[in-house]
Amino acid sequence: MENEIEVVDAKDRSRYEAHDAEGNLMGFVDYRLHPGVISFLHAETLPEFRGRGVAGTIATKSLDDARALGLRVKPACPFYQSFLEEHTEYADLVKEPQQ
């Protein structure tokens, strides 16, 4: 299937990766784990795969995983900041700003 996207947590590289049906890397998001918090640092879709929903698929998988693991989310990446503003179903995951 042409639009098939598989997202995996490449823990050894501290990033989520999206691959197509042939195993080609389509995009990724780098993250850093802290006690109880995951920070999403940089999301990128490779140019030849843009416009196919790759970044959104990665964001959904990574945020669902964060919820399942009981992690708070710190969206340091502009894409994640925008994604979280648009997808309020993940609002409960966002780490509160420190005062």
Residue pairs with C-beta under 8 A, 6 or more apart in sequence:
1 21
2 21
3 52
3 53
4 20
4 21
5 18
5 19
5 20
5 26
5 52
5 53
5 54
5 57
6 18
6 19
6 20
6 21
7 16
7 17
7 18
7 19
7 57
7 58
7 61
7 62
8 16
8 17
8 19
9 16
9 62
9 65
10 16
10 17
10 28
14 30
14 31
14 32
14 33
15 28
15 29
15 30
15 31
16 28
16 29
16 31
16 58
16 61
16 62
17 25
17 27
17 28
17 58
18 25
18 26
18 27
18 28
18 45
18 49
18 54
18 57
18 58
19 25
19 26
20 26
20 49
25 46
26 45
26 46
26 49
26 52
26 54
27 43
27 44
27 45
27 46
27 49
27 54
27 55
27 58
28 43
28 44
28 58
29 40
29 41
29 42
29 43
29 44
29 55
29 58
29 59
29 62
29 77
29 79
29 80
30 40
30 41
30 42
30 43
31 38
31 39
31 40
31 41
31 62
32 38
32 39
32 41
33 39
33 71
36 70
36 71
36 72
37 71
37 72
37 73
37 74
37 95
38 62
38 66
38 71
38 72
38 73
38 74
39 73
39 74
39 75
39 76
40 62
40 73
40 74
40 75
40 76
40 77
40 80
41 76
41 77
42 77
43 55
43 58
43 59
43 77
43 79
43 80
45 54
45 55
55 79
55 83
56 83
59 79
59 80
59 83
59 87
60 87
63 73
63 87
63 90
63 93
66 72
66 73
66 93
67 90
67 93
71 93
72 93
72 94
72 95
73 80
73 84
73 90
73 93
73 94
73 95
74 94
74 95
75 81
75 83
75 84
75 94
84 90
84 91
84 93
84 94
